[in-house]
């Protein structure tokens, strides 16, 4: 199951599970669309992988999903240029 992180790892913006403008890489680094637009080459600044839109979780499934602590609330993973 995907780890639906609740905030952008760059700017800290809150990201809802149903948000259709959230990007992830294969390591589930999580980014808002505004930050992705600033990444050179459009790749993940952490691992260099391609970014894809995160699938939106159906509302009925969100009601029963386990509570997950967001990783990005406690650390920033973006490498400095």
C-alpha positions as CSV (number, residue, x, y, z in Angstrom):
1,X,0.0,0.0,0.0
2,X,1.3,3.5,-0.8
3,X,2.4,5.7,2.0
4,X,0.1,8.7,1.5
5,X,2.3,11.4,3.0
6,X,0.3,14.4,4.1
7,X,2.6,17.2,3.1
8,X,5.0,18.3,0.3
9,X,8.6,17.4,1.1
10,X,9.8,20.7,-0.3
11,X,7.4,23.4,0.9
12,X,5.4,21.6,3.6
13,X,2.0,22.3,2.0
14,X,-0.8,20.0,3.3
15,X,-1.7,17.4,0.7
16,X,-5.1,15.6,1.0
17,X,-5.4,11.9,0.1
18,X,-7.8,12.8,-2.7
19,X,-5.6,15.6,-4.1
20,X,-5.1,14.9,-7.9
21,X,-2.1,17.2,-8.2
22,X,0.4,15.4,-6.0
23,X,3.5,13.7,-7.5
24,X,5.5,10.8,-6.2
25,X,8.6,8.9,-7.3
26,X,9.3,5.1,-6.9
27,X,10.5,5.7,-3.3
28,X,7.3,7.6,-2.6
29,X,9.0,11.0,-2.2
30,X,6.0,13.3,-2.2
31,X,5.7,16.7,-3.9
32,X,3.0,19.3,-4.7
33,X,2.6,20.4,-8.3
34,X,3.9,23.9,-7.6
35,X,7.2,22.5,-6.3
36,X,7.5,19.9,-9.1
37,X,7.2,22.8,-11.7
38,X,10.5,24.2,-10.2
39,X,12.5,21.0,-10.3
40,X,15.1,21.0,-13.1
41,X,14.3,18.3,-15.6
42,X,11.1,17.4,-13.7
43,X,12.8,14.6,-11.8
44,X,12.8,13.8,-8.1
45,X,15.5,15.9,-6.4
46,X,16.1,13.2,-3.8
47,X,16.7,10.1,-6.0
48,X,16.7,11.5,-9.6
49,X,13.8,9.2,-10.6
50,X,10.8,10.2,-12.6
51,X,7.8,11.7,-11.0
52,X,4.3,10.5,-11.6
53,X,0.9,11.7,-10.4
54,X,0.0,10.0,-7.1
55,X,-3.2,8.0,-7.5
56,X,-6.0,9.5,-5.5
57,X,-7.4,7.2,-2.9
58,X,-11.2,6.7,-3.1
59,X,-13.1,8.5,-0.3
60,X,-14.7,5.2,0.9
61,X,-11.2,3.7,1.3
62,X,-9.8,6.8,3.1
63,X,-12.4,6.3,5.8
64,X,-10.9,2.9,6.7
65,X,-7.2,3.5,6.1
66,X,-4.8,3.2,9.0
67,X,-3.5,6.4,10.4
68,X,0.0,7.0,9.1
69,X,2.5,9.5,10.5
70,X,3.7,11.8,7.6
71,X,7.4,11.6,7.1
72,X,7.7,15.1,5.6
73,X,6.3,16.8,8.7
74,X,9.6,16.2,10.6
75,X,12.3,16.4,7.9
76,X,13.1,17.9,4.5
77,X,14.5,15.6,2.0
78,X,15.4,18.1,-0.8
79,X,19.1,18.3,-1.6
80,X,20.5,21.8,-1.7
81,X,21.8,22.9,-5.1
